[in-house]
Each structure stands twice: as structure tokens, then as C-alpha cells.
Amino acid sequence: MIGRISDVIPAPEDPKSGRWQISINEFSTIQNPTNVWKGWRNPVKYTTLEEMGIDLATVVFHPVSEIQKDLGTPANANSQPGKVLDDGSPLPISIANAKLGLAAFYDVPPDAIEIVIRG
């Protein structure tokens, strides 16, 4: 995903921590992410589009509000319960989409949702 940054603010959960939250108002998906993302641990990479082989002239941006519309409301958030891939595994979901979906379901802002992965 490529996002157009709309704001950078101190992390809401602890503004004095020195951590920052990057907000975007537009996004675009990358057609072939294996040629771009090299599996870095941090979800933010500071580099140039040229270094990643991305031609900005070919990128189509969408408002973030489109993601929120696609997630639906609590009434239809589970409109496809139990949907799985052909091999029987659950559909993959990004943390960003999980936070948006949970925020819509519980009627809270997305920044009120915290997801921790331990492995």
C-alpha cells in the first residue's frame, strides 16, 4: 500500500513517549508487492518511489473513506461468516483493515483499537 500522508501527530495512547502516528487520507495498492516490499519488520519504509520501482504516474489513489464504506456497518460486518480460502484457511486481513472493521463494529474511532501480535 502507498498512502498520502495527511498528518503526523504524537501517538495518542502516550503523547510523551516520543512515538508518532502517521495518518493518511488517500491510499493505493501495489499491483505486485513482492517486487516492492522486502519483508522489513517495520511497516513504514523511508525511501524513494524510484528506489522501490514505483512510477507515481501510474498510481491511482482512493480516499481512505472508500475502505470504511467497504467494511460495512455492524449490521452487515459479518455478511460472509466463515468464508475461507480454497485450502480451508481463513481469509487474510491486514491490521489496518481489522482495526477499521472492529472500530465500525464497536462504534469507536479506529485509533481506539489496539492489536498486539505475539509470536
SEROVEX-879731 format. One line per field, with one value per residue: x, y, z of N, C-alpha, C in turn; residue number from 1. Coordinates in steps of 0.05 Angstrom, whole numbers, m for minus. Each point is the difference from the previous one (the first is absolute). Example, Ala and Ser with C-alpha at 12.3 -4.5 7.8 and 13.67 -1.06 7.14 Angstrom:
# SEROVEX-879731
n.u: c(264_m7)
n.v: c(m114_21)
n.w: c(156_m14)
ca.u: c(m18_16)
ca.v: c(24_24)
ca.w: c(0_1)
c.u: c(18_m15)
c.v: c(24_22)
c.w: c(0_14)
num: c(1_2)
***
This chain:
# SEROVEX-879731
n.u: c(17_m9_8_m18_21_m19_13_16_m10_4_11_m26_9_22_m12_8_m8_m4_m22_m2_m23_2_m14_m17_m4_21_m8_20_m10_20_1_26_m10_3_m6_m16_m17_22_m23_5_10_11_m25_19_4_22_m10_9_m19_19_10_m26_7_m10_m16_3_8_7_5_m21_m5_m8_m22_11_m18_12_22_m6_m7_22_7_m19_m25_m3_m22_18_12_m18_m2_26_m15_23_1_9_26_8_22_m22_21_m1_m18_22_8_2_20_7_m6_14_17_m2_1_19_12_m6_9_21_m3_26_16_11_7_m25_6_8_18_4_22_m2_25)
n.v: c(m23_20_17_19_9_0_m15_12_m17_10_m23_m4_m25_13_24_m7_m21_20_m15_m5_11_m15_21_m15_15_m10_m20_m16_m20_m16_1_3_m4_m24_18_7_m15_4_3_26_1_23_7_17_6_12_5_m4_11_15_2_4_15_21_0_22_3_m25_15_m15_24_m10_14_5_20_m7_m2_22_9_m10_10_18_m4_4_10_9_6_m17_14_m7_m8_m7_21_m19_m3_m6_7_15_15_15_18_8_14_25_9_16_m20_m16_20_5_m26_m4_21_m9_m24_11_13_m5_21_m3_25_m7_m12_m18_m7_m21_m4_m23_m4)
n.w: c(0_m14_18_m5_12_19_18_17_19_24_6_m7_0_m10_0_24_m14_m16_1_m26_m6_m21_m8_m14_m21_m13_m15_m6_m12_6_m27_2_25_m12_m19_21_15_14_13_m2_24_m3_4_10_m25_9_m24_m24_m15_m10_25_3_m21_13_m21_13_m25_8_22_7_11_24_6_24_m3_m23_15_13_m23_m10_24_m8_9_26_m12_m17_22_7_m23_5_21_10_m15_m16_m1_m24_14_6_m6_22_m9_m13_21_m9_15_m20_m16_16_3_m26_m5_19_m10_m24_6_14_m24_m5_5_m25_8_6_m24_17_m18_15_m14_12_m5)
ca.u: c(m17_13_m19_6_0_m16_8_18_m6_10_m17_m21_0_20_13_27_18_18_m10_m17_m20_m1_m27_m2_m27_m4_16_0_12_22_m8_17_15_25_22_4_4_19_m5_10_m17_m15_m18_6_26_8_15_m12_m16_19_15_m18_m9_m28_m4_m23_m19_m18_m14_m27_m6_m28_m3_m2_m28_m9_4_m19_m26_2_m1_m27_m8_m2_m22_9_29_5_m17_11_13_12_11_28_14_m3_13_m13_11_m15_9_19_m9_22_m6_m15_m27_m11_m6_m23_m24_m7_m9_m28_m18_m4_m6_21_20_21_23_m7_4_28_4_27_7_22_7)
ca.v: c(23_26_19_28_9_23_11_m15_11_m17_m24_8_m16_11_22_7_m23_5_m15_17_m13_11_m2_3_6_m14_m24_m16_m26_m6_m23_m23_8_m15_14_25_m4_m21_m14_15_m4_25_4_25_0_26_m3_14_m17_m10_m23_m24_m7_9_24_15_7_m23_m7_11_3_m1_11_m21_m5_m23_m24_m1_m8_m28_m17_m4_9_m23_m18_m19_m4_m29_m9_m24_m15_m26_m1_m9_m4_m27_m21_m1_19_24_22_18_28_17_13_24_m8_m11_23_14_m17_0_27_3_m18_9_28_16_7_m20_3_m12_m28_m8_m28_m9_m27_m13_m25)
ca.w: c(0_0_12_1_28_5_25_18_27_22_4_18_24_19_m15_10_m4_m23_m23_m17_m17_m27_m11_m29_m9_m25_m2_m24_3_m18_m16_5_24_4_m13_14_28_5_25_23_24_5_m23_m14_m13_m10_m24_m23_m18_m20_11_2_m26_m3_m17_12_m21_m4_25_3_29_8_27_21_5_m16_16_21_m13_m8_24_8_26_18_m8_m22_2_m2_m21_m12_21_m6_m27_1_m26_m11_17_25_19_1_m17_14_4_11_26_m6_m6_25_17_m11_4_28_8_m10_15_28_m1_12_m21_m4_17_26_m2_2_m7_8_m10_14_m14)
c.u: c(18_m21_10_m3_m16_7_20_m3_13_m20_m21_0_20_16_28_20_21_m8_m20_m20_m1_m29_1_m29_m6_20_m1_13_21_m7_17_18_25_24_7_8_18_m2_12_m19_m18_m19_4_28_5_19_m13_m17_18_15_m17_m12_m29_m1_m25_m21_m21_m16_m27_m6_m30_m2_m2_m29_m11_4_m22_m28_0_m2_m28_m5_m2_m21_9_30_7_m17_11_14_11_12_30_12_m5_12_m12_10_m17_11_20_m12_23_m9_m17_m29_m14_m8_m24_m25_m9_m11_m29_m19_m6_m6_19_19_21_24_m5_5_30_2_28_3_24_6_28)
c.v: c(25_19_28_10_25_13_m18_12_m18_m24_6_m15_10_22_7_m22_5_m16_17_m17_14_m6_4_6_m13_m24_m12_m27_m5_m26_m25_6_m15_13_26_m5_m24_m13_14_m2_25_4_26_m1_28_m3_17_m20_m12_m24_m25_m8_7_25_14_7_m22_m7_15_0_0_12_m23_m6_m23_m26_m2_m7_m30_m19_m5_10_m25_m20_m20_m6_m30_m12_m25_m16_m26_m2_m7_m2_m29_m22_m2_20_26_21_17_28_16_11_25_m6_m11_22_15_m16_m1_27_4_m18_10_30_18_9_m21_2_m10_m30_m6_m30_m8_m28_m10_m26_m9)
c.w: c(0_12_m3_28_3_27_14_27_21_4_21_27_21_m15_8_m5_m22_m24_m15_m15_m27_m10_m30_m7_m28_m1_m28_6_m21_m14_6_24_4_m13_15_29_5_27_24_23_5_m24_m15_m11_m11_m23_m22_m16_m21_10_2_m27_m5_m17_10_m21_m5_25_1_29_4_28_20_6_m16_15_21_m11_m6_24_10_29_18_m9_m22_2_m3_m22_m14_22_m9_m28_2_m27_m9_17_27_21_m1_m20_15_2_11_27_m5_m5_24_19_m10_4_28_10_m10_16_28_2_16_m22_m3_18_29_1_1_m6_6_m12_15_m14_6)
num: c(1_2_3_4_5_6_7_8_9_10_11_12_13_14_15_16_17_18_19_20_21_22_23_24_25_26_27_28_29_30_31_32_33_34_35_36_37_38_39_40_41_42_43_44_45_46_47_48_49_50_51_52_53_54_55_56_57_58_59_60_61_62_63_64_65_66_67_68_69_70_71_72_73_74_75_76_77_78_79_80_81_82_83_84_85_86_87_88_89_90_91_92_93_94_95_96_97_98_99_100_101_102_103_104_105_106_107_108_109_110_111_112_113_114_115_116_117_118_119)
***
